[in-house]
Amino acid sequence: QRIAKEVPGPAMPKEQGNAVVERDTEKEAREAQIREVKEIFGTQVAKAATRLGAGCKITPFEVRPLALSLLKHQHAWKAWLANPHPENVAMPDYMTQNTVVRAKSDASQAKGTVLHPLQRLMIFRWLRPDRFPVTARIYAAEVLGPGVLEPCTMDVDDLYKRTDPATPIVIITSKEQHVTDTIAAVASRKHIPLKCAPIAPGQRAALRKIMFSAPGESMWLVLENGHLDIPFLESMPAIMQSVGPTHPHFRLFITTEMHPQFPATLVDISVVQNSAQPTGFRARLYTSVKWLDPALMDAVAEPEWAALLYSTLYTHAMLRERAEYGARGWSEPHDFHRRDLLDSISFLRDTIAGTSSRSASGRIQIPWRVVQGLISDMMLGGSVRDPHDKQILDNYVQRFITPRLLDPSYEFSPRHALPKGQELPLVMRHVLQLPEGEGCELFGLGLGADNARWRAEAEEALQVFGRARKVPPEEFPAVDMSAPQLVATIQHRLQTMPQRPDLAQAEADAKATHGAKAKWLETFLVQEIRHLARLIDQATQAVKRFELTIGRAESVGACFMARSVGEIELELAHVLANGKTPGPWQLHSWPIDNLAMWITQVTRSLEHVESLIKKKHPPEFWLGGFLNPMGFTRLYMQHACRTKGIPLHSASMSIDLGHAPPAVSRYASVERQPSSAEGGAG
């Protein structure tokens, strides 16, 4: 250190020293700007200015330093930040690229930095995160076209035209949806008989009988809840091939929820339609209007009918959309079904048609209090029990189904007026012109409601994309293998998998051995052997599904390139390539990555449980061989306290590490071989 102080180092060039000083000066200036922004606008805006500050490239385009713009135009930025809809006004000191292109010939165009739409989107992400989803929709419309924002609904008429009697129509639905009502409405308009049959394991014989008789008739057949009986769906391709002549008007609809084991053979011969729930109030209202029968608009000649019909649709869409906010929307989950909406419409139609009294101006006198009470208490609110939810529902009904509907200037909420015409196309066009993305403002909820909802929707979408993704080329397992070679490899790797135990015999042995004095041990061992049996079934069935998936492919690589593979198939591919245990198998058993060791663990655990079932007084237990060791220790403590008369809250358990008994040491070696210094498992 003394020599280093005495001996001077090499002299720094003058230009390099000046550059260092300039960088330090710029850094201090930026830090001073950020501190000033924090004092004026707050921490959140200062954080945004830091991330989108000088020299930061948030996209391939450079942006004027945000901190400098904030300080230069303080009043304009404060007004923009306080605006409830900032996406509809110009951003201070910035112009979007599209605006500049459109206004090139305008000499009076204000000067400002040319801002690309993606840069504008990122500034919204940091300065106004509450309006980011709305801005993202605007950006999508600018990039992909305005049609991307139009609500997407299931068109049964189009499905009927695009298919033939030999092609099943698989409709993916959810618990909240009632697709059968939509199919029934279209079938009624076409004067085609409709028959519905639920799919269940106990109905297979009846379903096969229907499948062989229905195709020859002029009818539509709807098989509901296909996810409840996957084995029956696996036999559907063979049934479709063996049926006799079909009527040209026959169609087969199969409704199902998302299921990871849905048979690929049925998907290959079907037309798959996803009847996803509409997102947003406008899309939900548009879907309800589109599903209406056009003849219903002219069912009553009175002018009040069109306003009441639209108001009922608006109220139902409002109730359904509020339920998307979870506990923030309703205290308890409520199912406002489409059947409730149709019942309300039928009630209003009969009420108006049956009212004969009229006012001096010639209008019919509708009993508004009776109508509001019946719709609120019976039609839409029949399942609402919570007093707070009931009060909210009553307020909606009294506000939207009201005599003020007869006033042409009436608005349900700001910018939500009545349609100008009564024809169905005019009403649909009116709904599409409603403002998009109002969200929580429409329901009087806080901004956190929208953020929580959009975050949950984004996470769900990412999970769906992750399950449906194509396998990257670097993850292709054994691309040069043929399908027979791959099947042979599967059988070779899993040939040591133990056979499924006889559960009936095991339960009988456990009851005979431990049922008299050790009922707790009998219950635990039966649960363990059932869990092991399910584990073996899961592995065996997954291998069979994988064999069916690749059975018709010339090579494994061609199979994975041609279709999206599920998690189970992808995990099994890794098993074949690397000899590792699939993740779903580890999730329900032991986290052992090596496949051979995992199979050994399953085999020895099954042997251990079977030996305990046959021993009347087991001298020791192998905790590592149990799938639920914590449950065993709790049951054992309860049994010991009950036997000794000790209160459970005063009991404790201790573990002493020592040498394992000979009968247990061979099981302990499954996890790892203990060293001589450590000893075996206690």
C-alpha positions in Angstrom: 0.0 0.0 0.0 2.9 2.4 0.7 4.5 1.7 -2.6 1.2 2.2 -4.4 0.8 5.6 -2.7 4.3 6.7 -3.6 4.4 5.4 -7.2 2.0 7.3 -9.4 -0.2 5.3 -11.8 -0.6 6.0 -15.5 -2.1 9.3 -16.3 -5.7 9.3 -17.6 -6.2 10.8 -21.0 -7.9 14.2 -20.9 -10.8 13.2 -23.2 -11.6 10.1 -21.0 -11.5 12.2 -17.8 -13.9 14.7 -19.4 -16.3 11.9 -20.4 -16.3 10.5 -16.8 -17.1 14.0 -15.4 -19.9 14.4 -17.9 -21.4 11.0 -17.0 -21.3 11.9 -13.3 -22.9 15.2 -14.0 -25.7 13.6 -16.1 -26.3 11.1 -13.3 -26.5 13.7 -10.6 -28.9 15.8 -12.8 -31.1 12.7 -13.4 -31.2 11.9 -9.7 -32.1 15.5 -8.9 -34.9 15.4 -11.4 -36.2 12.1 -9.9 -36.2 13.7 -6.4 -38.1 16.7 -7.6 -40.6 14.5 -9.4 -41.1 12.5 -6.2 -41.8 15.7 -4.2 -44.3 16.9 -6.7 -46.1 13.7 -8.0 -45.3 11.0 -5.4 -43.4 7.8 -5.2 -45.3 5.8 -7.9 -44.7 8.4 -10.6 -41.1 8.8 -9.6 -40.6 5.1 -9.9 -42.1 5.2 -13.4 -39.8 8.1 -14.3 -36.8 6.1 -13.1 -37.7 3.1 -15.2 -38.7 5.1 -18.3 -36.0 7.8 -17.7 -33.2 9.2 -19.8 -31.5 6.8 -22.1 -34.0 4.0 -21.3 -35.3 2.0 -24.3 -38.6 0.5 -23.4 -39.1 -0.5 -27.0 -36.9 -0.2 -30.1 -37.7 3.5 -30.1 -36.2 6.1 -27.7 -38.5 8.2 -25.6 -38.0 11.8 -24.4 -36.9 11.6 -20.7 -40.1 11.3 -18.8 -38.8 13.1 -15.7 -37.9 16.2 -17.7 -41.4 16.1 -19.4 -43.1 15.8 -16.0 -41.3 18.8 -14.6 -41.8 20.9 -17.7 -45.5 20.3 -18.0 -46.6 19.8 -14.3 -50.2 21.1 -14.6 -50.9 19.1 -17.8 -49.5 15.9 -16.3 -51.5 16.4 -13.1 -54.7 16.8 -15.0 -53.9 13.8 -17.2 -53.1 11.6 -14.1 -56.4 12.7 -12.5 -58.5 12.0 -15.6 -60.7 8.9 -15.0 -60.3 8.0 -18.7 -56.8 9.1 -19.7 -56.7 6.8 -22.7 -59.3 9.0 -24.4 -57.2 12.2 -24.2 -53.8 13.2 -25.5 -50.8 12.5 -23.4 -49.0 15.8 -22.4 -45.9 16.6 -24.5 -46.3 13.3 -26.5 -48.0 12.3 -29.7 -48.7 8.8 -30.9 -47.1 7.7 -34.1 -50.5 7.2 -35.8 -51.6 10.7 -34.8 -48.5 12.2 -36.5 -49.1 10.2 -39.6 -52.6 11.4 -39.9 -51.8 15.0 -39.2 -48.7 15.5 -41.4 -50.5 18.1 -43.6 -51.8 20.0 -40.6 -49.4 22.9 -40.0 -50.9 23.8 -36.7 -50.1 20.4 -35.2 -48.5 20.8 -31.7 -44.9 19.9 -31.3 -44.0 16.9 -29.3 -42.1 13.6 -29.2 -43.4 11.0 -31.6 -44.6 8.2 -29.4 -45.2 4.7 -30.7 -48.4 2.9 -29.5 -46.3 0.3 -27.6 -44.4 3.1 -25.8 -47.7 4.7 -24.9 -48.8 1.3 -23.5 -45.7 1.0 -21.4 -46.1 4.5 -20.0 -49.7 3.5 -19.0 -48.3 0.4 -17.4 -46.3 2.5 -14.9 -48.2 5.8 -14.6 -51.8 4.5 -14.7 -51.8 0.7 -14.1 -55.5 0.8 -13.4 -56.2 1.7 -17.0 -53.5 -0.6 -18.5 -56.0 -3.4 -19.6 -58.1 -0.8 -21.4 -55.0 0.6 -23.1 -53.9 -2.9 -24.0 -57.2 -3.5 -25.8 -56.7 -0.2 -27.7 -53.2 -1.3 -28.7 -54.5 -4.7 -29.8 -57.1 -2.9 -32.0 -54.4 -0.7 -33.5 -52.1 -3.6 -34.3 -54.5 -6.4 -35.2 -57.5 -4.4 -36.4 -60.8 -3.3 -34.6 -62.4 -6.7 -35.2 -60.3 -8.2 -32.4 -62.4 -6.4 -29.8 -65.8 -7.6 -31.1 -67.4 -10.2 -28.8 -67.0 -13.8 -30.0 -70.1 -16.0 -29.5 -70.9 -19.6 -30.5 -72.9 -19.7 -33.7 -74.9 -23.0 -33.8 -76.3 -22.2 -37.3 -72.8 -22.0 -38.6 -71.8 -25.2 -36.9 -74.8 -26.9 -38.5 -73.8 -25.7 -42.0 -70.1 -26.6 -41.6 -70.7 -30.2 -40.4 -72.3 -33.4 -41.7 -74.2 -36.2 -39.8 -71.0 -38.2 -39.4 -69.0 -35.4 -37.7 -69.6 -34.9 -34.0 -69.6 -31.4 -32.6 -67.6 -31.1 -29.3 -68.5 -28.0 -27.3 -66.1 -27.0 -24.5 -68.2 -25.3 -21.8 -68.0 -24.5 -18.1 -70.2 -25.0 -15.0 -71.7 -21.5 -15.4 -72.8 -22.0 -19.0 -75.9 -23.7 -20.3 -75.1 -24.5 -23.9 -78.1 -26.8 -24.2 -80.5 -23.9 -24.1 -78.8 -22.2 -27.0 -78.8 -25.4 -29.1 -82.5 -26.0 -28.2 -83.4 -22.4 -29.3 -81.8 -22.9 -32.7 -83.3 -26.4 -33.1 -86.8 -24.9 -32.3 -86.3 -22.2 -35.0 -85.4 -24.9 -37.6 -88.3 -27.1 -36.4 -85.8 -30.0 -35.7 -86.6 -32.3 -32.7 -83.9 -32.2 -29.9 -83.0 -35.0 -27.6 -80.7 -34.6 -24.6 -79.0 -37.4 -22.7 -76.5 -37.1 -19.8 -73.2 -39.0 -20.0 -72.5 -41.0 -16.8 -70.8 -44.3 -16.1 -74.1 -45.9 -15.2 -75.7 -44.9 -18.5 -73.4 -46.5 -21.0 -75.8 -49.2 -22.2 -78.7 -46.6 -22.7 -76.3 -44.2 -24.5 -75.1 -46.9 -26.9 -78.7 -47.8 -27.7 -79.5 -44.1 -28.4 -76.3 -43.8 -30.5 -77.4 -46.7 -32.8 -81.0 -45.5 -33.2 -80.8 -41.7 -33.3 -78.6 -41.1 -36.4 -81.3 -42.5 -38.7 -83.8 -39.9 -37.6 -84.3 -36.1 -38.4 -83.1 -34.9 -35.0 -80.3 -33.3 -33.0 -78.8 -35.4 -30.2 -77.0 -33.6 -27.3 -74.8 -35.7 -25.0 -74.1 -33.6 -21.9 -71.2 -33.6 -19.5 -68.8 -35.8 -21.5 -66.0 -35.2 -19.0 -67.7 -37.4 -16.4 -67.1 -40.6 -18.5 -63.9 -40.4 -20.5 -63.9 -44.2 -21.2 -67.2 -43.8 -23.0 -65.8 -41.0 -25.1 -62.9 -43.1 -26.1 -65.3 -45.6 -27.6 -67.2 -42.9 -29.6 -65.1 -43.2 -32.8 -65.8 -46.9 -33.0 -69.5 -46.3 -32.4 -69.7 -43.6 -35.1 -68.1 -45.9 -37.6 -70.5 -48.8 -36.9 -73.8 -46.9 -37.1 -76.0 -47.4 -40.1 -77.3 -44.8 -42.6 -77.7 -41.3 -41.2 -80.4 -38.7 -41.8 -79.0 -35.5 -43.5 -80.5 -33.3 -40.7 -79.0 -35.4 -37.8 -76.3 -33.7 -35.7 -74.4 -35.0 -32.6 -73.4 -32.4 -30.0 -71.1 -33.4 -27.1 -70.8 -30.9 -24.3 -67.8 -31.2 -21.9 -65.6 -29.3 -19.5 -61.9 -29.0 -19.9 -60.3 -32.4 -19.1 -56.6 -33.3 -19.4 -57.4 -36.9 -20.5 -59.9 -36.0 -23.2 -59.4 -38.6 -26.0 -57.4 -37.3 -28.9 -59.1 -39.9 -31.2 -62.5 -38.2 -30.7 -61.0 -34.7 -31.3 -59.5 -35.9 -34.6 -62.9 -36.8 -36.1 -64.9 -33.9 -34.5 -65.4 -30.1 -34.9 -64.3 -28.5 -31.6 -66.1 -25.3 -30.5 -65.1 -23.4 -27.4 -68.1 -21.6 -25.9 -66.0 -19.4 -23.7 -67.6 -17.0 -21.3 -67.7 -13.4 -22.7 -65.3 -11.0 -21.1 -66.7 -7.6 -20.1 -70.1 -6.2 -19.7 -70.5 -5.1 -23.3 -69.6 -8.6 -24.6 -71.9 -10.3 -22.1 -74.8 -8.0 -23.1 -74.1 -8.6 -26.8 -74.1 -12.3 -26.3 -77.5 -12.1 -24.6 -79.0 -10.0 -27.4 -77.6 -12.3 -30.1 -79.1 -15.3 -28.5 -82.6 -13.8 -28.6 -85.2 -15.2 -31.0 -85.9 -12.4 -33.6 -89.6 -13.2 -33.3 -89.5 -12.2 -29.6 -88.8 -8.5 -30.5 -92.3 -8.4 -32.2 -94.1 -10.6 -29.7 -95.9 -7.6 -28.2 -97.1 -4.7 -30.3 -96.9 -2.1 -27.4 -94.0 0.3 -27.6 -93.1 -0.3 -23.9 -92.2 -3.9 -24.8 -88.9 -3.2 -26.6 -87.6 -0.9 -23.7 -88.6 -3.5 -21.1 -87.0 -6.3 -23.0 -83.7 -4.5 -23.4 -83.8 -3.4 -19.8 -84.2 -7.0 -18.6 -81.2 -8.1 -20.7 -79.2 -5.2 -19.4 -80.1 -6.0 -15.7 -79.2 -9.7 -16.2 -75.8 -8.9 -17.9 -75.1 -6.4 -15.0 -75.7 -9.1 -12.4 -73.6 -11.7 -14.2 -70.7 -9.4 -14.8 -70.7 -8.3 -11.2 -70.3 -11.9 -10.2 -66.9 -12.0 -12.0 -65.4 -9.8 -9.2 -65.8 -12.6 -6.7 -66.3 -11.5 -3.1 -66.0 -7.8 -4.1 -69.1 -8.2 -6.3 -71.3 -10.4 -4.2 -71.0 -11.6 -0.7 -71.9 -15.2 -1.8 -71.6 -16.8 -5.2 -74.9 -16.7 -7.2 -75.8 -18.4 -10.4 -77.9 -16.0 -12.5 -78.7 -18.6 -15.2 -79.9 -17.9 -18.7 -83.1 -19.8 -17.8 -83.8 -17.1 -15.1 -83.5 -14.5 -17.9 -85.9 -16.4 -20.2 -88.4 -16.8 -17.4 -88.3 -13.1 -16.7 -88.8 -12.2 -20.3 -91.8 -14.6 -20.5 -93.3 -13.1 -17.4 -93.0 -9.6 -18.8 -94.4 -10.6 -22.1 -97.5 -12.2 -20.5 -97.9 -9.2 -18.2 -97.9 -6.6 -20.9 -100.1 -8.7 -23.2 -102.6 -9.3 -20.4 -102.8 -5.7 -19.3 -105.9 -4.0 -20.6 -106.0 -0.7 -18.5 -104.6 2.4 -20.2 -103.8 5.9 -19.2 -105.3 9.1 -20.7 -102.4 9.3 -23.2 -103.2 5.8 -24.5 -100.3 3.9 -22.8 -100.9 0.7 -21.0 -100.6 0.9 -17.2 -97.9 -1.6 -16.1 -98.0 -2.6 -12.4 -94.4 -1.6 -11.9 -94.2 -2.6 -8.2 -95.6 -6.0 -8.9 -93.2 -6.5 -11.8 -90.2 -5.3 -9.8 -91.1 -7.5 -6.8 -91.6 -10.7 -8.8 -88.4 -10.2 -10.8 -86.3 -9.3 -7.8 -87.7 -12.0 -5.4 -88.5 -14.9 -7.7 -87.1 -14.6 -11.3 -83.6 -13.2 -10.9 -83.2 -13.2 -7.1 -84.7 -16.5 -6.2 -81.3 -17.9 -5.1 -80.1 -14.8 -3.3 -80.2 -15.2 0.5 -77.6 -12.8 1.8 -79.3 -9.5 2.9 -76.6 -7.3 1.5 -76.7 -9.0 -1.9 -80.5 -8.8 -1.8 -80.4 -5.1 -1.3 -78.0 -4.6 -4.2 -80.2 -6.7 -6.4 -83.3 -4.8 -5.4 -81.5 -1.5 -6.2 -80.6 -2.7 -9.7 -84.1 -3.9 -10.5 -85.7 -0.7 -9.2 -83.3 1.5 -11.1 -83.4 -0.3 -14.5 -86.9 -1.7 -14.6 -88.8 1.5 -14.0 -91.4 3.8 -15.5 -88.6 6.1 -16.6 -87.9 3.7 -19.4 -90.6 5.4 -21.3 -88.6 8.6 -21.3 -86.4 8.7 -24.6 -83.6 10.5 -22.7 -83.3 7.9 -20.0 -79.9 6.4 -19.3 -79.0 3.3 -17.3 -75.7 4.8 -16.5 -73.5 7.5 -18.1 -73.2 6.8 -21.9 -75.5 3.8 -21.6 -78.8 4.8 -23.2 -81.7 2.9 -24.7 -81.4 1.8 -28.4 -83.0 4.0 -31.0 -84.7 1.1 -32.9 -86.6 -2.1 -32.1 -85.1 -4.3 -34.8 -82.6 -6.9 -33.6 -79.7 -5.8 -35.9 -80.1 -2.2 -34.7 -80.0 -3.3 -31.0 -76.9 -5.4 -31.6 -75.2 -2.4 -33.3 -76.2 -0.2 -30.4 -74.6 -2.6 -27.9 -71.3 -2.7 -29.9 -71.2 1.1 -29.7 -71.2 1.1 -25.8 -67.9 2.1 -24.2 -65.5 -0.7 -23.7 -63.6 -1.5 -20.5 -65.4 0.5 -17.9 -65.1 -2.3 -15.4 -65.4 -1.5 -11.7 -66.6 2.1 -12.4 -69.9 0.6 -13.8 -70.5 -1.2 -10.5 -69.2 1.4 -8.1 -66.3 -0.8 -7.0 -62.8 0.3 -6.2 -59.9 0.2 -8.6 -58.4 -2.8 -6.8 -61.4 -4.9 -8.0 -60.4 -4.6 -11.7 -56.7 -5.2 -10.9 -57.4 -8.4 -9.0 -59.8 -9.6 -11.7 -57.5 -8.9 -14.6 -54.5 -10.5 -12.8 -56.5 -13.7 -12.2 -57.7 -13.8 -15.8 -54.1 -13.3 -17.0 -52.8 -16.1 -14.8 -55.5 -18.4 -16.1 -54.7 -17.6 -19.7 -51.0 -18.2 -19.2 -51.8 -21.6 -17.6 -54.0 -22.5 -20.6 -51.3 -21.4 -23.1 -48.7 -23.4 -21.1 -50.9 -26.6 -21.3 -51.5 -26.1 -25.0 -48.1 -25.1 -26.1 -46.1 -26.9 -28.8 -43.1 -28.8 -27.6 -39.9 -26.9 -28.5 -37.5 -28.8 -30.8 -34.9 -29.1 -28.1 -37.4 -31.1 -26.0 -38.3 -33.6 -28.6 -37.7 -37.0 -27.1 -35.9 -39.6 -29.2 -36.9 -38.1 -32.5 -35.4 -40.9 -34.6 -37.5 -43.7 -32.9 -40.4 -45.3 -34.6 -43.7 -45.8 -32.8 -43.2 -49.6 -32.2 -39.7 -48.9 -30.8 -41.1 -46.3 -28.5 -43.8 -48.6 -27.2 -41.2 -51.3 -26.6 -39.1 -48.8 -24.7 -42.1 -47.9 -22.5 -42.8 -51.5 -21.7 -39.1 -52.1 -20.9 -38.7 -49.2 -18.5 -41.9 -49.9 -16.6 -41.7 -53.7 -16.6 -40.7 -53.6 -12.9 -43.8 -51.7 -11.9 -45.7 -53.7 -9.2 -49.1 -55.2 -9.9 -52.2 -53.4 -8.6 -53.1 -54.8 -5.2 -56.4 -56.6 -4.5 -58.2 -53.9 -2.5 -61.1 -56.1 -1.4 -58.7 -58.8 -0.1 -56.5 -56.2 1.6 -59.4 -54.5 3.3 -60.7 -57.8 4.6 -57.3 -58.8 5.9 -56.8 -55.5 7.7 -60.2 -55.8 9.3 -59.6 -59.3 10.5 -56.1 -58.5 11.8 -56.5 -55.0 13.4 -60.3 -54.4 13.4 -60.8 -55.5 17.0 -58.3 -53.5 19.0 -56.5 -51.3 16.5 -59.2 -49.7 14.4 -57.0 -46.6 13.8 -54.3 -48.7 12.3 -56.8 -50.6 10.1 -58.2 -47.3 8.7 -54.7 -45.9 8.0 -53.4 -49.0 6.3 -56.5 -49.2 4.1 -56.1 -45.6 3.1 -52.4 -46.2 2.2 -53.0 -49.2 0.1 -55.8 -47.4 -1.8 -53.5 -44.5 -2.5 -50.8 -46.9 -3.7 -53.3 -48.6 -6.0 -54.4 -45.2 -7.4 -50.7 -44.3 -8.0 -50.2 -47.6 -9.9 -53.4 -47.0 -11.9 -52.3 -43.5 -12.8 -49.0 -44.7 -14.2 -50.5 -47.5 -16.1 -53.3 -45.5 -17.7 -50.9 -42.6 -18.6 -48.7 -45.1 -20.4 -51.7 -46.5 -22.3 -52.8 -43.0 -23.3 -49.4 -42.2 -24.5 -49.3 -45.4 -26.6 -52.6 -44.4 -28.2 -51.4 -40.9 -28.9 -48.3 -41.9 -30.8 -49.7 -45.2 -32.2 -50.6 -43.8 -35.6 -47.4 -41.6 -36.0 -44.5 -42.7 -38.1 -42.0 -41.3 -35.6 -42.1 -39.7 -32.3 -40.8 -36.4 -33.7 -43.6 -36.3 -36.3 -46.2 -36.9 -33.6 -45.0 -34.0 -31.4 -44.7 -31.7 -34.4 -48.2 -32.5 -35.7 -50.2 -31.9 -32.5 -50.0 -30.1 -29.1 -49.1 -32.5 -26.4 -50.4 -32.4 -22.9 -48.5 -32.4 -19.7 -48.7 -36.1 -19.2 -47.4 -37.0 -22.7 -44.6 -34.4 -22.3 -43.5 -35.8 -19.0 -43.6 -39.3 -20.3 -41.4 -38.2 -23.2 -38.8 -37.0 -20.7 -39.1 -40.4 -19.0 -38.2 -42.2 -22.2 -35.4 -39.8 -23.1 -33.8 -39.4 -19.7 -35.2 -42.1 -17.4 -36.8 -39.5 -15.1 -40.0 -39.7 -13.1 -42.9 -37.6 -14.5 -43.9 -34.6 -12.4 -47.5 -35.6 -11.8 -46.3 -39.0 -10.4 -44.0 -37.3 -8.0 -46.7 -34.8 -7.0 -48.9 -37.6 -5.6 -46.1 -39.7 -4.1 -42.4 -39.1 -3.4 -40.2 -36.4 -5.0 -37.7 -39.0 -6.5 -36.4 -37.8 -9.9 -34.9 -41.2 -10.9 -37.6 -43.5 -12.5 -35.9 -46.7 -11.4 -35.6 -45.5 -7.8 -39.2 -44.3 -7.8 -40.4 -47.7 -9.0 -38.3 -49.3 -6.3 -39.8 -47.0 -3.7 -43.4 -47.8 -4.8 -42.6 -51.6 -4.7 -41.1 -51.6 -1.3 -43.7 -49.3 0.1 -46.4 -51.7 -1.1 -44.6 -54.6 0.4 -44.3 -52.7 3.7 -48.0 -51.8 3.9 -49.0 -55.4 2.9 -46.8 -56.8 5.7 -48.3 -54.5 8.3 -51.8 -55.5 7.2 -50.9 -59.2 8.0 -49.0 -58.6 11.3 -51.2 -58.4 14.4 -48.7 -56.4 16.5 -46.2 -54.8 14.2 -42.9 -54.2 16.1 -41.8 -51.2 14.0 -43.0 -48.9 11.2 -41.1 -47.5 8.3 -42.2 -43.8 8.1 -40.5 -43.2 4.8 -42.6 -46.0 3.2 -45.9 -44.2 4.0 -47.4 -41.7 1.6 -48.9 -39.8 4.6 -46.4 -40.2 7.5 -47.7 -37.1 9.3 -51.2 -38.7 9.4 -49.7 -41.9 10.9 -47.9 -40.0 13.7 -51.0 -38.1 14.6 -53.1 -41.2 14.7 -50.4 -43.0 16.8 -50.3 -40.1 19.3 -54.1 -40.1 19.6 -54.1 -43.9 20.2 -51.3 -43.7 22.8 -53.0 -40.9 24.7 -56.3 -42.7 24.6 -54.7 -45.9 25.9 -52.6 -44.2 28.6 -55.3 -41.7 29.6 -53.1 -38.7 28.8 -54.6 -35.5 27.5 -53.6 -35.0 23.8 -52.6 -31.4 24.3 -50.1 -32.3 26.9 -48.4 -35.1 24.8 -45.3 -34.6 22.7 -43.3 -36.7 20.3 -39.5 -37.0 20.3 -37.2 -38.7 17.7 -34.0 -40.5 18.7 -31.5 -41.2 15.9 -29.8 -44.6 16.2 -29.2 -47.8 14.3 -32.2 -49.1 12.4 -33.6 -52.5 13.2 -32.7 -55.2 10.6 -36.3 -55.4 9.3 -36.4 -51.7 8.6 -32.9 -51.0 7.3 -33.5 -52.4 3.9 -36.4 -49.9 3.4 -34.3 -47.0 4.7 -31.7 -47.7 2.0 -34.3 -46.7 -0.6 -33.8 -43.0 0.2 -30.0 -43.1 0.8 -27.4 -45.3 2.5 -26.6 -43.8 5.9 -22.9 -43.5 6.8 -21.5 -45.3 9.8 -21.2 -42.0 11.7 -24.8 -41.0 11.1 -26.5 -44.3 11.7 -29.8 -45.5 10.3 -33.2 -44.1 10.6 -34.7 -44.2 14.1 
